[in-house]
Amino acid sequence: MQAFEETAEAQRQEIEMNDKVLEDFEDWIEKEKNEGMFFQSLGKVKPRNKKEIKVQAKVEAQKVKEIAKESA
């Protein structure tokens, strides 16, 4: 009976320790989200000038034409 109580107490302590680790992790995730570190890179877009955009559009158009020609 005493052995059972000792193992039950040890398991309770382990569960409490795991709950504490989980709680600390969840707090850390929440803090990172609130500070913007989690989504920091999502909102950043490198500003491009109009000339760069036109060149990129021409390159993409050329790729589309080549693919269409190959598939036809």
C-alpha positions as CSV (number, residue, x, y, z in Angstrom):
1,M,0.0,0.0,0.0
2,Q,2.8,2.4,0.9
3,A,4.6,1.6,-2.4
4,F,1.5,2.5,-4.3
5,E,1.2,5.8,-2.5
6,E,4.8,6.6,-3.2
7,T,4.5,5.9,-6.9
8,A,1.2,7.8,-7.0
9,E,2.9,10.8,-5.4
10,A,5.9,10.6,-7.8
11,Q,3.5,10.5,-10.7
12,R,1.6,13.5,-9.4
13,Q,4.8,15.5,-9.0
14,E,5.9,14.5,-12.6
15,I,2.5,15.6,-13.9
16,E,2.8,18.9,-12.1
17,M,6.3,19.5,-13.5
18,N,5.1,18.7,-17.0
19,D,2.1,21.1,-16.6
20,K,4.5,23.8,-15.4
21,V,6.8,23.3,-18.5
22,L,3.8,23.4,-20.8
23,E,2.5,26.6,-19.1
24,D,5.9,28.2,-19.4
25,F,6.1,27.2,-23.1
26,E,2.6,28.6,-23.8
27,D,3.5,31.8,-22.1
28,W,6.6,32.2,-24.1
29,I,4.7,31.6,-27.4
30,E,2.1,34.2,-26.4
31,K,4.8,36.7,-25.5
32,E,6.6,36.1,-28.9
33,K,3.3,36.6,-30.7
34,N,2.6,39.8,-28.9
35,E,6.0,41.2,-29.5
36,G,5.6,40.5,-33.2
37,M,8.6,38.2,-33.5
38,F,6.4,35.3,-34.6
39,F,4.9,37.2,-37.6
40,Q,7.7,39.7,-38.1
41,S,8.7,38.5,-41.5
42,L,5.2,38.2,-42.9
43,G,4.5,41.9,-43.1
44,K,7.8,43.0,-44.5
45,V,7.9,43.5,-48.2
46,K,10.9,44.9,-50.0
47,P,9.9,48.1,-51.7
48,R,10.5,47.9,-55.4
49,N,10.7,50.7,-58.0
50,K,8.5,50.8,-61.1
51,K,11.4,49.9,-63.4
52,E,12.1,46.8,-61.5
53,I,8.4,45.8,-61.5
54,K,8.3,46.3,-65.3
55,V,11.4,44.2,-65.9
56,Q,10.0,41.4,-63.7
57,A,6.7,41.5,-65.5
58,K,8.4,41.2,-68.9
59,V,10.4,38.2,-67.7
60,E,7.3,36.5,-66.4
61,A,5.4,37.3,-69.7
62,Q,8.3,35.7,-71.6
63,K,8.2,32.6,-69.5
64,V,4.5,32.3,-70.0
65,K,4.9,32.7,-73.8
66,E,7.6,30.0,-73.9
67,I,5.5,27.6,-71.9
68,A,2.5,28.2,-74.1
69,K,4.6,27.6,-77.2
70,E,6.1,24.4,-75.8
71,S,2.7,23.0,-74.8
72,A,1.0,23.9,-78.1
